[in-house]
Amino acid sequence: MLTHKDFPPEFIFGAATSSYQIEGQSLGGAGDTHWEQFASIPGNVVNGEDGAVACDHYHRFEEDLDLLKGLDAYRFSTNWARILPEGRGAVNREGLDFYDRLVDAILERGLKPFLTLYHWELPAALADKGGWTNPDIVKWFGDYSDTVLDRIGDRLETVATFNEPWCVTWLSHFLGHHAPGVRDIRATARAMHHVLLAHAEVMERMRNRGQKNLGIVLNFEYAQSLDNSAANVAAAATYDAIFNRWFIEAISKGHYPAEALEGLAPYLPAGWEKDLERIHQPLDWVGVNYYTRQKLSHDPESNWPFYKSTPGDLQKTDMGWEIFPQGLGEFLGRLKMDYVGDLPIYVTENGMARNDHSTGASVEDFERWDFIQQHLSEIKTAISNGVNVQGYFYWSLLDNYEWAFGYEKRFGLVHVDFDTQKRTPKQSYHKYKSAFTKKP
């Protein structure tokens, strides 16, 4: 069994959450987000559920943070609509006060605060103005970031601009699976470009104010061709370009991948090429979210991007995602070799959904602990191969609102009864705390 001593002494172990998924959007004067709009349309979200109450973390954050004592860090996000209910203009002081108390409580428990500025809770008022398809959102996001960091920036260990831009853009504007639920290639291309411009805007503002340890959190899926045929290899390359390469190549190399531009270039805003110099600016670290692989083949019956995914034969999580730890090891090595060199890397999300049931005192979930160990083994090997991986955050601390899946999918180390809000630490929680609490 891997424990803290199997990793470098400074290696960080923690857990992650996101604001909308746990806090309770109806609480504390927060504004509506595009998730309330999305969930109100029948069929978009399981049972039409939203994050109105979620885990009531807004009131229960002290007891939730107590669960993390002994670990090294906590990754969390601020909620744009909680701080600026209309997305801009008047500040909700109660919202800022909440995050002020939250950061102090994180530090009081000996944890390093890892902030993500945007984890998908776009204020509804800005969604009504086009959201990520509107170029004005670059400045709106910059102003929001200033409001956050003016209040809590002095106490943060790291700041990430975005969590998973692929989900913010492609999943939400091309596939339509997340809010705003659009299926429009023009909207997709604009959103994919504007998110990166907003990232650049906030990086510039943070550098100017002297904020330290700045990064972005990107999600990666191992794109494997179904076989060695030229058509299927090309399909996998296109998937890889859209999912894995678009954002990291723009930031680290200053260009977009050709396979993605083949479909998206006609829909990008005029003059997009000139923006790439601004987007291409240094990071202090990069976050890697990794869950699964995709097996891709050419789909001649579809429109661009002409690929389809075929379920593999490996063990799957409750999300239907194959468990493929080797993919994480591959990405860590690839990032070092092709994109970031010796830049610090954090595995900012990795976890499994499981159909967990509380029996009262505990939840037996040995498969989750095995999942964690397998992926940490890949990280350990990557470190031995010279990759500068500096931390691991399990997703998630708590069972929570799992977006379009409502409250059905449970990723947490801690079971939450959403009727009573009772927290029950699972077997994996106890093993994780025992293995990765630093010993004096």
Buried (B, 14 or more C-beta within 10 A) or exposed (E): EBBBEBBEEEBBBBBBBBBBBBBBBBBBEBBBBBBBBBBEEEEBBBEEBBBBBBBBBBBBBEEBBEBBEBBBBBBBBBBBBBBBBBBBEEBBEBBBEBBBEBBEBBBEBEBBBBBBBBBBBBBBBBBEBBBBBBBEBBEBBBBBBBBBBEBBBEEBBBBBBBBBBBBBBBBBBBEBBBBBBBEBBBBBBBBBBBBBBBBBBBBEBBBEEEBEBBBBBBBBBBBBBBEEEEBBBBBBBBBBBBBBBBBBBBBBBBEBBEBBBBBBEEBBBEEBEEBBEBBBBEBBBBBBBBBBBBBBBBBEEEEEBBBBBEEBEEEBBBBEBBBBBBBBBBBBBBBBEEBBEEBBBBBBBBBBBBEBEBEEEBBEBEBBBBBBBBBBBBBBBBBEEEBBBBBBBBBBBBBBBBBBBBBEBBBBBBBBEBEEBEBBBBBBBEBBBEBBBBEE
